[in-house]
């Protein structure tokens, strides 16, 4: 009878790989559920008719993320903010975020879309003056990812949309509801061709189940190799004893 006697070095090497693979597989399953919630939210809120700002602010605005909101008011072009390193059809540029003052005096951040450069004079046709009506998609204020660059507010270089700070720099008073979200423009063309709106990603892949299966199979393979190694060593040990007898 062959008994499993764990060898020191194979165990020290195999056990961490097995635990890590199982852990990553479970993490991918959690990510799959998280991504599924986002996709469900996109589907539900995109199917809903556009709402007014009052309707959005009547509860938690983030419940309506990716939903559409109609506003009327004026753009504050003298307070533009620029998101760096944004590309469109392999062209590197920026995304311009403009404070939008509604008819009742509220200040909402509005991501108007992609522009090739900061120069406002080169896109004067796309900067409407006076009262306009716009439609935007609700997006939550962004936080810095682990390896993302830091925002540089004093140089107007942004990598994440920090809504509370941007609204403060635009002269708005703090407001927990208005500080929680910004709006992204839909694909309605602007005069002059820029900014190019409709940059919101609505088709998000959910491949986490495949990743989880890969990690679980790796854990299974590691366990198989470990057991096969000890099985073979056990057989050799028994055969050696028989020959000695």
Secondary structure, 3 states (H helix, E strand, C coil): CCCCCCCHHHHHHHHHHHHHHHHHHHHHHHHHHHHHHHHHHHHHHHHCCCEEHHHHHCCCHHHHCCCEEEEEEEEEEEEEEEEEEEEECCEEEEEEEEEEEECCCCEEEEEEEEECCCCHHHHHHHCCCCCEEEEEEEEECCCCCCCCCCCEHHHCEECCCCHHHHHHHCCCCCCCCHHHEEEEECCCCCHHHCCECCCCCCCCCCCHHHHHHHHHHHHHHHHHHHHHHHHHHHHHHHHHHHHHC
